[in-house]
Amino acid sequence: MDHFLIRCPSCRSANRVPASSEGRRGKCGSCHALLPPLYSRPVPLSDKSFDPFVRGFPGTLVAEFWAPWCPHCSEFAKAVETAAGEMAGRGAFVQINTQENPRLAARFNIRGVPTVIVFRNGKESERVSGAMDRQNFLAWCRQRFD
């Protein structure tokens, strides 16, 4: 896809944003308000990058905690990737490898993988543990982003 449509949070106008703007905020063509940053793929985060990214993200963010040894995580990652593309411009998806980032896993009391935590304006609002198939995960995400 060479562009994404991002709805302005201020005036609700649809804005065409080029895919090359990944990770950047644009301005609304109608009211000139800042648009949410565009993330069309899950962003891998670490113990060091997690807090600055989550605190700085203006809106809904879905964090997937996973492990490389988990077969359910491998399959679920495809659903997360699909959801990130579909929800681009409405929020962001991040992935945390719990094996490489055990402090984050402990901090968020991750007892099983995959676990998904929804953050709104930097604060945890809900979580779910266990893999979902692609269609169910997309439906679950749509409810949280609409």
N, C-alpha and C positions, 0 to 999 in steps of 0.2 A: 504494500500500500504506500503511495507516495504522499498522502496527506491524511489528516484526521480532523473530524469536526469536534470542536470543543465549545461547549456552551458557557457563556459568560456568567459568572456567579452573581453579577450585579444587575445586568439588564436582560439576561437569558437569551441573547442573540447567539446564533450559531456562527462560529469562526472557523475557517479552513486554515489548519496549521500544518506546515510541511513536516514530513517524518524526520527530516534532517534537524528539526528543533528539539530532538530528544533531550530531556533533562532541563530544558529552559522554559521560562515563562514568557508568554507573548502578551500583547495588549489587544483588547477588544477593538474591532474595527468600528463599532457603533459608539460606545461610551468611553473608550480608552482606559477602562479599568484593567488591572493585571489579571491575566488568565492563570489557572492552575498550571504548574509545569507538566509537560508531556512526558509520560513514561509508558511506552508500549510493550516493554518487556520487564520481567521481574528484575529488580536490582539486588545483587548479592551484597549483604552487609555483614560487618564483623563487630566484635566487641568495641572497637574504636570508632567505627563509622555509624553505628546504630543510633545513638542518642542525637548527634547533630542532624542526621537525616530526618528522624521522626519528629523532633522538635521543630525543625524548619519546614516541614511539609504542611501546607495549608489545606487541610481537608481530610478525607477518608483514606486510610492506608491499611492494606492487608499484609500481615507478616506471616510467612510460612516458616515454621521451624521444622527442619528435616535432618536426616542423617544418611550418609552415603551407603551404609550397610542395610538400609531399610528398603525392601522391595516395594512396599506400598508407596513410599515416598517417591520412588522413581516414576511410577505410573501417575501419581498425583501431580507431579511437577508439570506434566503435559497439560493438565486441567488449569493449573495456575498460569502457565504461559498463555493459554487461550484466553483466559479471563483478563489477563493484563492487556492483551491486544484489544479486546472488546471494550474494556472500561477505560482505555487510554484517554486522558484528559478529564476524567471524572474522579480520578484517584490514582493511587500507585500501589504496586505489589512489590514486596521485598522478600528475599529468602535468606534464612540464617541457617548455616550448617552447624548443628549443635555439637558435632564432634570437634570442629575447629574453634568453636566459640562457646566453651562450656560455662563461662561466667554468665553469658546472656541466658542460656538454658536454665541455669540455677536461679537467676534473678526473676525469671518469669515462671518458675516452678513447672518447667516442662517435664512431664513424667512419661509421655509417650509421643511418638512421631508418626505421621505428621500432626502438628498442631497449628491451627490458624488463629491469629489474634487480630482483631480489628481495632485500629486506633483512630480516634477522631480528634483532630487538633492536638495531637501529641499524647492523648490519654487513652488507656485501654478501655474499650467499651463492651467487648464481648469476645468469646473464644469458643472454638470447637476442636475436639481432638478426633483423629481418625480420618482416613481418606474418604473422599466422595468421588463418584464418577463425574466425568466432564459435564454432563447435562445438569446434574444436581448441583454441582459447584457453581456453574454459571447462574442458575436460578437463585441460589443462595446469595451470590455476589450482587446480582441485579437488585435484590431487595435492600441491600445495604448501601447501594450507590444511588438509588432513586429517591 
